[in-house]
Amino acid sequence: MSEQKRTYSRVETFFSGRLRILAPGEENPLYQGCSGCEPAQGTALRPKGTNLPEPVLDFLETINAKLDMLLSLANRDHLESSFPVAVNIVEISGAGLIFTADREFALNDRLEVVLFLSQFPLQMAGALGRIHRRDDRAGRSAWAVDFTFIREQDREAIVRFVFQQQRERIRESKQWN
């Protein structure tokens, strides 16, 4: 029996993503990050030494957050045209994921995936990967992907997501015990 060596924690989950199949020889990702998708820094970005009253600064931060959200939604519409296949992520780690979709794939298909880790505020991550296994999940094909290229900030966002999910499950289990 072979044992899998895991470097990253993984978690079962359910959220949406988009993907595209890479053309032969294609190595560069289309997804380059999402401006306006990073969590707000709050008062850390406030200019020092301004004469603006705190309520005005609070108002400007609220407007800034709303503009970021609108830009994020516009960015998502663009992503849906560039990444035509809708997928549901059912398991994820910093090294790869398992997804389901309304179409079939082949082993060793190379793809680029964009993950919607959070809807509001919109938080996304992207990676290149290769399908290495087909599983069966509730009568549907589920495709296991190893990441072959991922920006460090995207991997960190995924790892934070996994830890957040694990913490929530621990909290829920303690509430029921």
Secondary structure by P-SEA (a helix, b strand, c coil): cbbbbbcbbbbbbbbbbbbbbbcccccccccccccccccccccccccccccccaaaaaaaaaaaaaaaaaaaaaaaaaaaaaccbbbbbcccccccccccccccccccccbbbbbccccccccbbbbbbbbccccccccbbbbbbbbccccaaaaaaaaaaaaaaaaaaaaaaaaac
